[in-house]
Amino acid sequence: MLSAVSDDSLVPVLTEIVDEASAAHPPAVTAAALEVLARDLERAVLSRLAPEVDRVIEERLARTLSEVLGQALEGVRAELTISVTQMVREAVAASVASALAAPPQRD
């Protein structure tokens, strides 16, 4: 039969007193390492989000441009309608005035 070796020094216990000076460790991550990590994380997030951001900006820009161009075209159409109507009135008035001023033709 195997004999059990009883060596209490090999068994860890939770009641050991730990020297606080040796337990205090320097920070695991330095400020420079955190800065590098932050920059890398920022680049990674931007590279993954860039296509979506571009798509959203393009959609909003297209919608805004469409609205603005629609309004501008409506204004140009209205101005053209007024101008053409005025030109036709002037042409008709000139034609009527010319017809009235001309001596009657004899056959």
Secondary structure, 3 states (H helix, E strand, C coil): CCCCCCCHHHCCCCCCCCCHHHHCCCCCCCHHHHHHHHHHHHHHHHHHHHHHHHHHHHHHHHHHHHHHHHHHHHHHHHHHHHHHHHHHHHHHHHHHHHHHHCCCCCC
